Each structure stands twice: as C-alpha cells, then as structure tokens.
C-alpha cells in the first residue's frame, strides 16, 4: 500500500472498506497538479486553486486503481 493511501476512519471509529487518499496525499496531489500547470504554461503560481476538477478526476482514478488492484499483481 502507498504511503498516501489508507482507509478512512470517522469520528466514531468506523473504518471505510475502500482505500482513499490521506490528507497528505490530497495535499501533495494538489501541489503536483498545480506544479504541472505552472511548468507547461511557464507562469509561476498560475495553477494555484485552479485545478479542482482535474484533482477530482485523478482522485477517482487513483481510488479505482487502488481498490481494484490485487496484491498478486505485484509479483
């Protein structure tokens, strides 16, 4: 399992069955996407707070892959 994925635990201690991005993973994904926009536009900080839809799509993709991946696929 990635250091950026874990099972969500709510305030009552209920543990979600599916993996999701941790808060650190969410923050780093956001920074990475914004850095890509800055890199390809050549304008520093132009991606700041402008990438929410892209982030949601990537989160969905990451969650789908993480939750459908079998451990035996690593062998």
C-alpha positions, -999 to 999 in steps of 0.1 A, spaced: 0 0 0 12 35 -8 21 59 20 -6 82 5 -35 58 7 -53 45 38 -87 35 50 -108 65 63 -118 63 99 -147 86 110 -151 102 144 -170 72 157 -141 48 148 -159 33 118 -133 22 92 -141 25 55 -136 -6 34 -121 11 5 -87 29 3 -87 67 -2 -60 94 -3 -47 105 30 -47 143 38 -10 143 29 -18 125 -3 -45 150 -12 -22 180 -4 7 166 -25 -16 157 -54 -29 193 -54 7 206 -53 18 183 -81 -11 192 -104 -5 230 -98 32 225 -105 24 208 -138 2 237 -149 29 262 -139 56 241 -157 37 239 -190 24 275 -190 57 290 -179 38 312 -154 46 307 -118 16 300 -94 -9 302 -123 -23 268 -113 -30 278 -77 -66 270 -68 -75 264 -105 -72 226 -107 -101 212 -86 -118 193 -115 -85 177 -126 -77 168 -90 -112 151 -85 -107 131 -118 -72 120 -107 -85 111 -72 -112 89 -88 -86 72 -110 -63 66 -80 -91 53 -59 -103 30 -87 -68 16 -93 -60 12 -56 -93 -6 -48 -93 -29 -78 -56 -38 -76 -48 -73 -63 -17 -79 -42 -7 -108 -65 -4 -82 -94 28 -70 -77 45 -104 -80 
